[in-house]
Amino acid sequence: MRKLVSVIGDAVIEKDGDKFRAAFNMGKALVDSGYRVQSGGMGGVMEAAFMGARSSKKYREGDTVALVPSFDVNEANQYADIVIPTGLDMMRNALVANASAVVAVGGGAGTLSEMALAWSLKRLILAFRNVDGWSGKLADTRLDHRIRYPFEDKVFGVETAEQAIKIINEKIDLYKDYHKGIKMLDLNG
């Protein structure tokens, strides 16, 4: 089974800017490397990643998966192969964050929430450090003090899609635990 990797970030970007190039190259590199690309399915980074995925010589139908916030399948960008109309509005960020790995390119509050959710869901997280937004701020950091895994675990900072693919290929199978719900500590015994 080919693993899903979410590409997250700004919903509005310049078509010829650094974020567009990073997301496009990331989408292409993921499909080139045998992964599927998932996103919130809207514009900006999400659309650029899907465009990149479709530009891969290894692209095949079903390689781009959009988890749109409304019930309207027409809300997804034109490069989405599979559109899942969640009807969850911003709460769908948890679904986007629960891919096998998450790659952030810039981003505002929505991206920040997806990164925090991916951390809580024990997912592998990568962040482009060379663009503005939350990915640059959180690259190469731990999001909190909890030990998720007994190895080097952080938001892995990258500057190119090639660096990201190298880390994903090396580490994706190490991130095998899944969130099993919030457990309350029994302080009485």
Order of alpha helices (4+ residues) and beta strands (2+ residues): beta-alpha-beta-alpha-beta-beta-alpha-beta-alpha-beta-alpha-beta-alpha
